[in-house]
Amino acid sequence: MHSDTVVPSVASSEVLLVLTTWPDSVGAQAIAQSLVAQQLAACVQVLGVASSVYRWQGVVETAQEVPLLIKTTRAQYPVLEETLQAQHPYAVPEIIALGVSEGLPAYLQWVVAETTVGDRK
């Protein structure tokens, strides 16, 4: 890799991958746009429709859902979770945060920079 840019070190533990699902593509795109615009996420990947099978209130259910992969930081996670829960149509939405143990340093720095409010050039 050749780069003239020096990338400051970022602890990978600062970066989180948050998983959630949305009941439709239009809503998934809207929440993705909103999270990035608010700098709660550096990037949200909206995946194709998936079939979910789960138990809810004692009954096995099947639903078509749109998975989202959200890249954020530990600092932004509390507001991100609150935002997702407030806007989600489910009573108990899937919101799972996974710590990133390794990653390309430049990418991790980009996630931190894009989710730091007021850090715009």
C-alpha positions as CSV (number, residue, x, y, z in Angstrom):
1,M,0.0,0.0,0.0
2,H,1.3,3.4,-0.9
3,S,0.1,6.5,0.8
4,D,1.4,10.0,1.4
5,T,-1.2,10.5,4.1
6,V,-0.3,9.8,7.7
7,V,-3.3,8.3,9.5
8,P,-3.5,8.9,13.2
9,S,-3.9,5.8,15.3
10,V,-7.4,4.8,16.3
11,A,-8.1,2.1,18.8
12,S,-10.3,-0.4,17.0
13,S,-12.3,-0.7,20.2
14,E,-13.8,2.7,19.5
15,V,-15.5,1.4,16.4
16,L,-18.8,-0.6,16.4
17,L,-20.7,-2.5,13.8
18,V,-24.4,-2.3,14.7
19,L,-26.9,-4.7,13.2
20,T,-30.6,-4.1,12.8
21,T,-33.4,-4.9,10.5
22,W,-36.2,-2.8,9.1
23,P,-39.6,-4.1,7.8
24,D,-39.3,-2.4,4.4
25,S,-36.7,-1.1,1.9
26,V,-38.1,2.5,1.8
27,G,-37.9,2.8,5.6
28,A,-34.5,1.2,5.7
29,Q,-33.1,3.7,3.2
30,A,-34.7,6.6,5.1
31,I,-33.2,5.6,8.4
32,A,-29.8,5.0,6.8
33,Q,-29.9,8.5,5.3
34,S,-30.9,10.0,8.6
35,L,-28.2,8.3,10.7
36,V,-25.5,9.4,8.3
37,A,-26.8,12.9,8.0
38,Q,-26.9,13.2,11.8
39,Q,-23.3,11.8,12.0
40,L,-24.6,8.9,14.2
41,A,-23.1,6.6,11.6
42,A,-20.2,6.9,9.1
43,C,-21.8,4.4,6.8
44,V,-25.0,2.3,6.7
45,Q,-25.2,-0.6,4.3
46,V,-28.8,-1.5,3.4
47,L,-28.8,-5.1,2.3
48,G,-31.4,-7.0,0.2
49,V,-34.6,-8.4,1.7
50,A,-34.1,-11.4,4.0
51,S,-36.5,-13.9,5.4
52,S,-36.4,-13.9,9.3
53,V,-37.7,-16.7,11.4
54,Y,-38.1,-16.0,15.1
55,R,-40.2,-16.7,18.1
56,W,-42.3,-13.7,19.3
57,Q,-44.7,-14.0,22.3
58,G,-44.6,-17.8,22.1
59,V,-45.4,-18.1,18.4
60,V,-42.9,-18.9,15.6
61,E,-43.1,-16.1,13.0
62,T,-41.7,-15.4,9.6
63,A,-41.2,-12.0,8.2
64,Q,-39.4,-10.3,5.3
65,E,-36.9,-7.7,6.6
66,V,-34.2,-5.5,5.4
67,P,-30.9,-5.9,7.3
68,L,-28.7,-2.8,7.9
69,L,-25.0,-2.8,8.8
70,I,-24.2,0.4,10.6
71,K,-20.6,1.6,11.3
72,T,-20.4,3.9,14.3
73,T,-18.4,4.6,17.4
74,R,-18.9,3.8,21.1
75,A,-19.3,7.5,21.7
76,Q,-22.3,7.8,19.3
77,Y,-23.9,4.4,20.2
78,P,-26.2,5.6,23.0
79,V,-27.8,8.2,20.7
80,L,-27.8,5.9,17.7
81,E,-29.6,3.2,19.8
82,E,-32.1,5.7,21.1
83,T,-32.8,7.0,17.6
84,L,-33.3,3.6,16.1
85,Q,-35.6,2.5,18.9
86,A,-37.7,5.7,18.7
87,Q,-38.2,5.5,14.9
88,H,-38.5,1.7,14.6
89,P,-42.0,0.3,14.1
90,Y,-41.3,-2.8,16.2
91,A,-42.0,-2.9,19.9
92,V,-38.6,-4.7,20.4
93,P,-36.3,-4.1,17.4
94,E,-33.1,-6.0,16.8
95,I,-30.3,-3.6,17.8
96,I,-27.0,-5.5,18.3
97,A,-23.6,-3.7,18.6
98,L,-20.4,-5.7,17.9
99,G,-17.1,-4.3,18.9
100,V,-14.5,-4.2,16.0
101,S,-11.4,-5.9,17.2
102,E,-9.3,-5.3,14.0
103,G,-9.6,-3.3,10.8
104,L,-7.8,-1.2,8.3
105,P,-6.5,1.8,10.3
106,A,-7.4,4.3,7.7
107,Y,-11.0,3.0,7.6
108,L,-11.3,3.0,11.3
109,Q,-10.1,6.6,11.4
110,W,-12.6,7.5,8.8
111,V,-15.5,6.1,10.9
112,V,-14.3,8.1,13.9
113,A,-13.9,11.3,11.9
114,E,-17.3,10.9,10.2
115,T,-19.1,10.4,13.5
116,T,-17.4,13.3,15.3
117,V,-19.9,16.2,15.3
118,G,-18.3,19.5,14.3
119,D,-15.2,17.8,12.8
120,R,-16.1,18.9,9.2
121,K,-13.6,20.6,6.9
